[in-house]
Amino acid sequence: MSIYMNNGATTWPKPECVARAMYDFLTGGGANVARGSASKRDLKSMDTVLSCREELVSLFGGWDDDPRYATFTANVTESINVVLKGFLKPGMTVLASSMEHNAVLRPLRRLETRGVRLEIAACDEEGFLRPDVFAEALSRTRPDLVILSHASNVCGTVQDLPALSAICREGGVPFVADCAQTAGILPLNMTELGLAALCFTGHKGLLGPQGIGGIVWNPEFAQKVEWFVEGGTGSFSHLEFQPDAMPDKFEAGTPNLPGIAGLLAALSWLRETGIDAVRAREELLGARLLTGLLSLPGVRLSGRRTMEGRLPVFAANFEGRDNGLVAGRLSEEFGIETRPGLHCAPLAHKTLGTFPGGALRLSPGYFTAEEDVDSTLSALRAILDS
Ligand SMILES: Cc1ncc(COP(=O)(O)O)c(C=O)c1O
């Protein structure tokens, strides 16, 4: 028996069409993009890349649905690095929250050593950033940029993006969202929210392969961000300097084309299935797991204790038990995959009061069966009874 309860790390399985599209790309096309003689194979690659950009701006409500403002990276970590290191200069101030993943914190700590001032807005013990607390932090620290994760990868708490982005808009501060955990699961419209940039990764809620992510940009903000990789773009080849035109500005070198083909298939699958259907399924599974977890003896659950304002990502500790050992037994004795420890988010665990021990994270996904949730709960009960 094998049960996958680690969708917070990466979703699995993927819709079948994802692997097929990658296989088809490599066997049926496989040409580089904008680096050929406009053969049929070249055009096919260009079409795949453009179609993927179009799906992205459509899914995330990109400015004027302009596909040039969706650029690719390897993952959301790279996306965040591109934005932060391309925008923040010595003397500037950046405001983040106490629930950030290391993908946000580590670049910011590095930038701090180069003269950027980092301010942290405190989330409550459930990992929620109260809009009034955020508004106070914003007016006190007067940042040049705000970056926040939309939802916690540790305990699933979802931030109030409309309220937070309205505060940023009022203060005239560009707002960048790390949507690693929410893209493909919660509706997102960056134009309505007024986001400066939306950073995503392909392999989580978007159900695509690993190694592909990106940024959807507000055009004005994109102009203010410097690229940090230079090289061939398959365009403006007469220039010895990096072109300023989008999307080339942020895309030097050959992109992960099989990854883009896989992501395109995943995005088409999501559009046909509907985000609402995905969300409804995840709510149902989450509610089932939450009710069961709360009934276990000696359980200490971090984050929200209802399904409101959360994703089905649960962080649990059990009285007198080491979460790493519980995870080991779940895996070895029951074939159940989870993730114990700190989840690349030490500051979030400090906020939740679970540092340095961390927690056992259980995260079902769209393809998890109800019986898998029940079997996981039975296995946990058996371990706790032993
Ligand atoms: C909130 C958040 N940000 C950033 C990341 C980093 O994602 P990736 O490894 O795809 O760059 C993750 C992954 O766990 C995450 O959950």
The ligand as a Gaussian input file, in Angstrom:
#p B3LYP/6-31G(d) Opt

LIG

0 1
 C        5.091000      29.145000       0.245000
 C        6.218000      28.542000      -0.541000
 N        7.120000      29.343000      -1.131000
 C        8.139000      28.857000      -1.856000
 C        8.292000      27.496000      -2.046000
 C        9.431000      26.996000      -2.900000
 O        8.943000      26.276000      -3.994000
 P        9.954000      25.739000      -5.133000
 O       10.810000      24.713000      -4.439000
 O        9.074000      25.136000      -6.164000
 O       10.735000      26.885000      -5.596000
 C        7.396000      26.624000      -1.450000
 C        7.569000      25.161000      -1.569000
 O        7.381000      24.429000      -0.632000
 C        6.325000      27.156000      -0.693000
 O        5.420000      26.365000      -0.139000

